[in-house]
Amino acid sequence: MTKFWARVVKSEFTRNVSSQMMGTGIAQILPFLATPLLTRLYSESDFASYTSFFALATIFAVGVGGKYHMAIVLPRSELRAMRLFALSIYLTLAYAIILQLAFFGYYRYFPSDLGALIYFVPLYVLFFGIWSAFTNLSIRHKTFRYNAYAKVMQAIGYIGTALGFGFARITIYGLVLAKILGTLGSWLYLFKKSGIRASFIPIRKLKEVAIEYKDFPKFGIGPSLLNTVSMQALILVLTAFYSKDDLGYYGLTYMVLSAPLGLIGTSYKDVFYQKIADLVNQQRYKECKTFFLKSALVLFSMGTVIGIVLFLFGPFVFSIVFGDSWIRSGNFASILAFSFVFKLVASPLSAIFNATNDLKIASVWQFGYFITTFITLGCCVYLFDLDIISLLYVYVIHEVILYSLYFLLEYKTLAKLSVADN
């Protein structure tokens, strides 16, 4: 075990993960440090509106770039990678325009509590889609430090805008505009560092790569949409069936739990994806399996430590950091700590499906996750009329079972490759 950790510490992979985690850590810590002030500038209702907005924006953001940005890492040819990049940008722009027109025509069918905030969704989707394309291009080039710096800039933009609007007492738009402007600053930084010159690439030149990597939109958008809706399902249910205060409390819990998931999970996934894709391209399947298992062990070790702290001291930590009025958010975090560990392990490793271009398996799980999530929550609300605490316990049990199955599917995908290598 000692030799294993020594190799882990010295590896290029670890250095890249460390670079990502350092930048992501700062990007997560800054908003976290600012949150005690934000909870005093913004009310539970403001956090509830932001939570609803971000849940809706996250759902619509699934379609950005037709998922082609996820394929940028894969081609051996740089020319083909850049064409995938351009294709992703074009599709994101077209998608954002269509969304804006749709919102103007059908705004009455969306949650009324969002009000004018609904019209900011396409803008966030546009910036997020461009940021995603640049992020994957940076992953391909192994310039992970640029991704890390971009996340720091995103955090600074978010904090500065949120505090500015908060002190100005313009709280209805403050948190939302902070998120949008932070994302804008992040992709502008990546654009500058990429060295890419803005130029028009004829659409006809993109047809070949669009066809070659058609499985990404074919098996990526639909299942990912279902998966994202499922992940936001709890917020949607709280919005419809529980008090706005509880939605606001959960909104803070969600923000806090997202911090380590972003710090560890997202940082690890970016580097893991590049490394595992490289091993798959070289057909070093046995090494892929070993690398996967070691990654799972590392993620589980880190997740367990965080989960134990949240479970034992969640309410106390939240009351000290955010104020006594947010103890309920700490109670929510204590319950959700169990599912947090399983998500932290399985989610980053799901990049294996992209690396092997075996998206069908992931799509089956995502469809099953969607169905079982809404059946579970629907039964809790309609049949048993559970209070929010009981609802969270049932939700955690569902998450643990489904993400355990997700991990087994990931392992099985690599196991098949290892058998083929014999």
N, C-alpha and C positions, 0 to 999 in steps of 0.2 A: 504493500500500500504506500510506503514511504517513497519507493522508486516511482510509483505511478504519479504521485503528486509532484515529485521533482520534475518528471517529464512534462507534466501539464503546465507547470509554472514557466518552463524554459521554451515552450513551443511558440512558433509564429502565431498559431491560432489563439493562444492565450494572450499574446501581446495585442492582437487585433481586438479580441473581446475586451481586454482591459481598456484599450483606447476608446472603444464604443461606450463601455460602461462609465468611464470617467466623464466623458462629455454628456452622456445621458443622465448620469448621476447628478451632475451639476444642474442640468436642465430640469430634473425632477425636484432637486432640493430647493432650488430658488422659488418655484411656485409653492412648494410645501412650507417654506419659511414665511412666504407672504400670505398664506392661507389664514393664519390667525388674525391678520389685519383685515383680510377680505371678508371674513365671517363677521367682522364688526362694522364693515362698510356696507355689506350687502345682506339682505334679509333671507330667511328661509324661502320666501316666495321668489326672490331673485335667483337663488340657486336652483329652485324647482324649474323655472323658465329656462335657465341655461341647460339643465339636465335634459329637458324635453327637446330643446333645440338640437343639442349635440347628439341625442339618440336618433332623431330624424335625419340629421346631416350625415351621420355615420352610415345609416342604412342606404341613403342615396349615393354616398361616396363609393359604394361597392363597385359600381359600374365604370369608374374612371378608367380611361385608357383601354377599355375593352379587356382589361387584365393583361394586356401585352407588356406592360412595364415589368411584370414578374418574369418574363422570358428574356429580358435584356442580359441577364447574367449568363445565359446558356450558350449562345453561338461561339464557335471558335474564331470566326471571322469578325473583326472589328466593324467592317462595313455593314454586315448584317445586323449587328447589335445596334448601330446607330440608326439603321432604318426602323428597327423595332422601337427605338426611342422616339423617333419622329412620328411614327404611327400612333404611339401612345399619346403624344401631345395633341395631335390633330383630333383624335377621338375624344379626348378630354374636353377640348374647346367646344366641339360640336355638342357633346353631351350636356355641358353646362348651359349652353344657349337653349337647348330643347327644354331643359328643366325649368329655366326662368320663364319661358313662354307657357309651360304647363302650369306653373304656380299662379301666373296671372289669370289663367282661365279657370282653374279649379281650386283656388285658395279656400273656398268655403268647405271643402271636404277634409281639410286638415284641422288639427286641434285648434280650437278657437283661442285658447289661453296663450298661444304663441303670438298672435296678432301680427304686426308688421315684421316680426323676426323671421317669419316664414320666407320672406324675400331675400334673406341673407344666406339661405341654404345653398343656392347655386353658386354663389361667390366663394363660399368655403369649399364646395366640391371642386371648383375650378382650381383654386390654389393648392388644395390637397392632391389633386391628380397630377399637377405639374411637379409638385414636391416629390411625389412617389416615383415619378419617372427619373428625376435627377438622383434620388436616393439609390435606386437600383443601378443606375449607371456608375455611381460612385462605388457601390459594392463590387461591381464587375472589375473596376480598376484598382480595387483594394485600397482606396483612399478613405479608409474608415474614419480617420481623424476629421475629415471634412464633414462627414455626416454628424460626428459628435459636436463639432463647432456649430453646425447648423441648428442642432437641437437646442444648444445653449442660447443661440440668438432667438429662437422661437420662444423660449421661456422668458427671456428678457423683454421681448415685445409684448408677450401676454401680460406679464406683471406690470410693466410701465403703463400700458393702456388701461388695464383693470383698475389700478390704483388711481390713475388720472381721472377716469370717469367716476370712480367711487368718491373721491374727495370733492368732485364737482357735483355730486349728488345726481348724476345721470346714470342711475343704476339699472334701468330697464334694458339698456343695450350694452352696458359696460363689459360684462363677462363674455358675451358673444363677439363683440367687436375685438376684444383682446385676443380671442382665439384665432379670428380671421387674420388680423394684422400680424400676429406672431408667425402664422404659417406663411404669409406673404414674404416676410423678412427672411425666413429660413430658405425658401427656394431661390430667392434672389441671390443669397450668398452662395448656394451651390452652383447657380448659373455662372456666377463670376469665377468660381474656382474651377469649373469644368473646362474652361477655355474654349467652349463652343461658341461659334459665331452664329447669330440669328440669321437663318436663311431658309428659303422655301425649297422643300424637296418635293418634286412632282409626285402626286398620289400614285401614278401608275408604277413607279419604282418600288412602292411599298407592297404591292400585291403579292409578290412571291413570299415574303416573310409572313404576311398576313395569313396566307394559306398554310405555310409550313407549321406555324404555331397556332393553328386554329383551335386546338384543344383548350387553350387558355381562356378564350371567351366562351367556348362551347361548354366546357365543364368547370369553368371558374366563376363566371358571373352569377348564373342561376343558383348553384349551391352556396356560393359565398353570400349571396343576398339572403338566402334562407338562414344561413349560419349567423349573419349579422343581426337579422331580425330576431333570431332566437336569443342572441346575447343581449339584445335590448328589450327582450320580452318582459323582464321583471319591471323595467322602467315603464313600459307601456301599460302593464297591469296596475302598477301603483298609481299611474296618472288617471286611469279610468275608474278604479274601485277603492282607492284609499285616499287619505287626506293629503292636501298639498304640503302640509308640514312634514309628514312622513316621507313624501317624495323628496323634499328638500334635505332632510336628514340622510336619506339614502344617497342623494346626489353627492354630499360630502364624503360619505363612505366610499362611493364609487371612485371619486377623485383620489382619495388617499390610497386605496388598493391598487389603482391604476399606476401609481408611482413605482412600486417595486416590479410590477408586471412590465412596465415600460423600461425600467432601468435594467433589469436582468433579462426578461423574456425577449423584448424587442432587440436589445443589443446582441444577445446571444444568437437570436434567429438570423440576423443579418450576416454575421460571420459564419455561422453554421451552414447557411445556404450556399455561400460562396465555396466553402471548403468541401461540402458533400457533393456539390455539383461538379467540382473539379475531379474528385475521386471517381464519380460515376462516369464522367467523360473519358477517364483513363481506364475504365473497367476494372478498378481495384476494389472489387465488391467485398472481399473479406475485411479490408481495412475500413470500408464504409460501415460495416456491422459493428466492428470494434469501436470505432469513433462514435457511433450512435449510442452505444451502451455507456461509454464513458461520459458522454454529454448528459445522458439521462441521470447518471449518478450525481454529477456535479449540480445539476438543476434541482434534483430532489433534496440534496443536502442544504442548499441555500434556502429553498422554499420551506423546508421543515423548521428551520430556525425562525424565520419570519412568521410562519403560521403559529408557532407556539407562543411567541410574544403577543401577537394579535389576540389569540384565544384567551390568554391569561390576563393581559393588561389592557385590552382594547378600550373599555370605558374610562379607565383611569388616564390613559395617554390622551384620549380625545378631550377629556375635561380639562386637563392641564394645558394642552397645546391650543385648543380652539375655544375654550371657555365652558363653563358648567352647562350652558344651554345646549351643548352639542354632545352630551353624554349618550343620548339615544343613538347617535351615529356610531359611537364606540361599541354599543351593544350589537348593532348590526354587523360591525367589522369582526367582532368576536365570533359570531355565528358563521360568517362567510369565510373565516380563516381556513376551514377544512377544504372547501372547494378551491381556494386560492392555490394550495400546494399542488393539486392535481392539474390545474390549468397551467401553472408555471412550468411543469414538466412537459406536458403534451403539446402545448401551443407552439413553442419555438421549434420543436422537432418535426412539426407538420410540414416544414420546408422540404422534407424528404419527398413528398408527393410531387412538388414542382421540379425538384432536381432529377427525378426519375421519369418525369412527364407522365406519371401514372395518376392523373387527376380523377379518374373514374371512382377509385376507391374512396378518396376524400369526399367526392360529391355524394356518394351513398351515405356515408356517415353524417354529412351535413344535413341531408334530407331527413334522416332519422332523428337527428338532434332537434331539428325544427318541429317535427311532428310531436315527439315526446315532450318537448318543452311546453308547447301550448296545451297539450292534453293535460299535463301535470298541473300547470298553473290554472287552467280552466276548471279542473276538478276542485282545486283548492278554493277557488272563488265561487263557483256556481253551486257545487254539490255540498261542500263542507263549510263554506262561509268562514274560512280561517282568519284569525287576526294576523297582523303582519309578522309577528315573531314566529308563529307556527308556519306561516307561508315560507319564511326564509329557511327554516329547518328542512322542510320538504324539498325546497329548491336545491339546497346543498346536497341532499342525498341523490337527487337526480344528476347533478353536475359531477359528482364523484363517480357514479356508475358510467355515465356517457364518456367522460374524459379518460377513464381507465380503458374503455373499449377503443377509444381513439388511439391511445398509446399502443395497444396490442396490434391494431391495424398498421401503424407505422412500422413496428418491429417486423411484422409479417411481410411487409413490402420489401424490406431489406433482406430478410431471410431467404426470400425467393431468389433475389439476385445472387446471394452467396451460394445457393445450391447450383445455380446456373454456371457459376464460376468454377465448380469442381469438375 
